[in-house]
Amino acid sequence: MKKIFIVVSFLLLAACATEAEYRRYVNNTYIGMSEDELLAAEGIPTKKYSTKNKKYFDYKRSYYDRSIGKRLTCTNTYILVNGMVEDVTFRGNNCVKTPDNIFNM
């Protein structure tokens, strides 16, 4: 029983670490980037909308992983103020940093 608890705890910590790594990667890469630089790096957004002084660019990536029988997704929302990325949020079940490719999709 103790072994199972240790393995499960390790896996949960590993999952948190990869999401934390992803957050660090996204923040370090995109915060402060201009709108033109973002578009050059990411392409045309999946969805975009704006308010009086902010723009929101969504980029959704997803694929079906046959090995686990599940669709994996990650949507990044870049929040721009005065033409610069001020913040990035993300949601989905595959917003993790991988060694070979950040989105791997």
N, C-alpha and C positions, 0 to 999 in steps of 0.2 A: 504494500500500500504506500509506503514511504517513497519507493522508487517512482511509482506512478505520479505522486504529488510533485516530486522533483522534476520529472520530465515535463509535466503540464506547466509548472511554474516557469521552467526554462523556455518553453515554447511561447508562453504569454509575454515574457520579457523580451524575447527575440522579436516578436511581432511589434511590440511597442517601440523597440529600438529602430526597426526599419521605418516605421511611420515617423518617428522623431528625425531620423536621417533624411527622410523625404522632405519634411517641413524645413529642415536646415538647408537642404539643397535648393528648394524652391525659393526660399527667402533670400539666400545668398546670391542666387542667379538672377532673379527677376526684380527684386525691390530696387527702385531707382532707375530702372530701364525706361527709355522713352517709348511712346506708343509705336513709333516707326520701328524701333529695335525689337519690340515685342512681336509685331506683325512679321518682321523678317525672320525671327527665330521660330515662331509657332505657326505662322500662316494665317489663313482666314479663320476667325472664330466660329465655333459651332453656333453660338448665339451671342448677341450683344444687345445691350440696352443702356440707357443713360438717365440720369436725373439732372437737376440744375447744374451741379458742379462736379459730378462723377460719371465715369463710364465704367461699365462692367463687361468684360469679355470672358465668355465661357469657352473652354476647350474640353470636349468630352472624348475620351478614348475608351474603347471597349473591345473585347474579343471573347470568344467562347473557348474555354479550355476543356478540351475533350477528356484529358486525363482526370479531371475532377468533376466533369459534367456540370460546369457552372460558367455563367457569363461573368467576366471580371471587368470592372469599370473604374474609372477615375475621372472626375470633372474638376478642373482647376478654374477658379474664377479670379481673374486679375482685376483689381480695382485701381482705376487710374484717376488721378486728380491733377489738373493742369498739365495733362499730356504725359504724366510720369506714373509708373506703377508704384502705388503707395502700399498696397497690401495684396496678399494672395490667400485665398481660402481653397480648400479642396474637400471633396466628399466622394465616397464610393468604397468598394471593397477591395480595391487594388491600388491604393495610393501609398505605395511603398517604394523605397529606393532599392534598386537591384544593382549588383556589381557591374553588369554588362550594359544595361540600358535602363534609363530611369523609367520609361513607360513600358518598354518591352512588349509593345503591341503592334 
